[in-house]
Amino acid sequence: MKAGSVWFGVVLVAVGLCGFLDAAGVVDSAQTIGQWWPLAIVGWPLVEMAAAKRVTLGGAICAAVGVTLLADVQAWASDVVVWSSLAAFVGAAILVSAVARRHESQDGGSAAGNGRTFSGTPVNGALS
């Protein structure tokens, strides 16, 4: 079972529960979903990265965008602070990723010199 499918199911269950609670007069589902929808964007890359047991640049940026949207919708800070923080985070993530790739390429593929594997297949003639 794919982690993304599980997350999509969780989001649909949450939306359905909001609908039931709205029908029961407990919450206003439009307001609740309107305030918390960015959690769907935050959770998706976090679940994907947790399932893969690794952090990816794209996943980190997607989660950061979701957190920024959530902070904006919740009015946790001014728009300038929220979006400036996102720009700084994304820029830093891109720089760290570029430095890591450069360092990795200078080391010949890995710090230990054992090569890397892709889907169980040795890369650069290394034994796995």
C-alpha positions as CSV (number, residue, x, y, z in Angstrom):
1,M,0.0,0.0,0.0
2,K,1.4,3.4,-1.0
3,A,1.8,6.0,1.7
4,G,0.3,8.7,-0.6
5,S,-2.9,6.6,-1.0
6,V,-3.1,6.2,2.8
7,W,-2.7,9.9,3.3
8,F,-5.4,10.7,0.6
9,G,-7.7,8.3,2.5
10,V,-7.0,10.0,5.8
11,V,-7.8,13.4,4.3
12,L,-11.1,12.1,2.8
13,V,-12.1,10.6,6.1
14,A,-11.4,13.9,7.9
15,V,-13.5,15.8,5.3
16,G,-16.3,13.3,5.7
17,L,-16.2,13.6,9.5
18,C,-16.3,17.4,9.2
19,G,-19.4,16.9,7.1
20,F,-21.0,14.7,9.7
21,L,-20.1,17.0,12.5
22,D,-21.6,19.9,10.5
23,A,-24.8,18.0,10.0
24,A,-24.9,17.4,13.7
25,G,-24.4,21.1,14.4
26,V,-21.1,20.6,16.2
27,V,-18.8,22.5,13.8
28,D,-19.1,24.6,10.7
29,S,-17.4,22.3,8.2
30,A,-16.8,25.1,5.7
31,Q,-15.0,27.2,8.3
32,T,-13.0,24.3,9.7
33,I,-11.9,23.0,6.3
34,G,-11.2,26.6,5.2
35,Q,-8.8,27.1,8.2
36,W,-7.1,23.7,8.2
37,W,-6.8,22.6,4.5
38,P,-3.1,23.3,4.3
39,L,-2.5,20.3,6.7
40,A,-3.3,18.1,3.7
41,I,-0.3,19.7,1.9
42,V,1.9,19.4,4.9
43,G,1.1,15.8,5.7
44,W,1.5,14.4,2.2
45,P,5.3,14.9,1.8
46,L,5.9,14.0,5.4
47,V,4.1,10.7,5.0
48,E,5.9,10.0,1.7
49,M,9.3,10.8,3.2
50,A,8.6,8.7,6.4
51,A,7.6,5.8,4.2
52,A,10.8,6.1,2.1
53,K,12.9,6.6,5.3
54,R,14.7,9.6,3.7
55,V,14.3,13.3,3.4
56,T,14.0,14.7,-0.1
57,L,14.5,18.3,-1.3
58,G,11.1,18.3,-3.0
59,G,9.3,16.8,0.0
60,A,10.9,19.4,2.4
61,I,9.9,22.3,0.1
62,C,6.4,20.9,-0.3
63,A,6.0,20.6,3.4
64,A,7.4,24.1,3.9
65,V,4.9,25.5,1.4
66,G,2.1,23.8,3.3
67,V,3.3,25.1,6.7
68,T,3.5,28.6,5.1
69,L,0.0,28.3,3.8
70,L,-1.2,27.1,7.2
71,A,0.5,30.0,9.0
72,D,-1.0,32.4,6.5
73,V,-4.6,31.0,6.8
74,Q,-4.3,30.9,10.6
75,A,-2.8,34.4,10.6
76,W,0.0,33.3,12.9
77,A,2.2,36.1,11.6
78,S,2.1,38.9,9.1
79,D,2.1,38.0,5.4
80,V,5.5,39.5,4.9
81,V,7.1,37.4,7.7
82,V,5.4,34.2,6.6
83,W,6.3,34.4,2.9
84,S,9.8,35.8,3.5
85,S,10.4,32.9,5.8
86,L,9.3,30.5,3.1
87,A,11.6,32.1,0.6
88,A,14.6,31.9,3.0
89,F,13.8,28.3,3.8
90,V,13.5,27.2,0.2
91,G,16.6,29.0,-0.7
92,A,18.6,27.4,2.1
93,A,17.3,24.0,1.2
94,I,18.3,24.4,-2.4
95,L,21.8,25.6,-1.3
96,V,22.3,22.7,1.1
97,S,21.2,20.2,-1.5
98,A,23.6,21.7,-4.1
99,V,26.5,21.6,-1.6
100,A,25.6,18.0,-0.7
101,R,25.5,16.9,-4.3
102,R,28.9,18.6,-5.0
103,H,30.5,17.0,-2.0
104,E,29.1,13.6,-3.0
105,S,30.4,13.9,-6.6
106,Q,33.8,14.8,-5.3
107,D,33.9,11.8,-3.1
108,G,33.2,9.5,-6.0
109,G,29.7,8.6,-5.1
110,S,29.9,8.0,-1.4
111,A,31.9,8.9,1.7
112,A,33.0,5.3,2.2
113,G,33.9,4.8,-1.5
114,N,31.7,1.7,-1.7
115,G,29.5,3.1,-4.5
116,R,25.7,3.4,-4.4
117,T,22.9,1.2,-5.4
118,F,19.8,2.1,-7.3
119,S,16.9,-0.3,-6.8
120,G,19.3,-2.9,-5.7
121,T,21.5,-2.6,-8.8
122,P,25.2,-1.6,-8.2
123,V,26.1,1.8,-9.6
124,N,29.6,2.7,-10.8
125,G,30.6,-1.0,-10.8
126,A,30.5,-1.2,-7.0
127,L,29.5,-4.4,-5.2
128,S,26.5,-4.2,-2.9
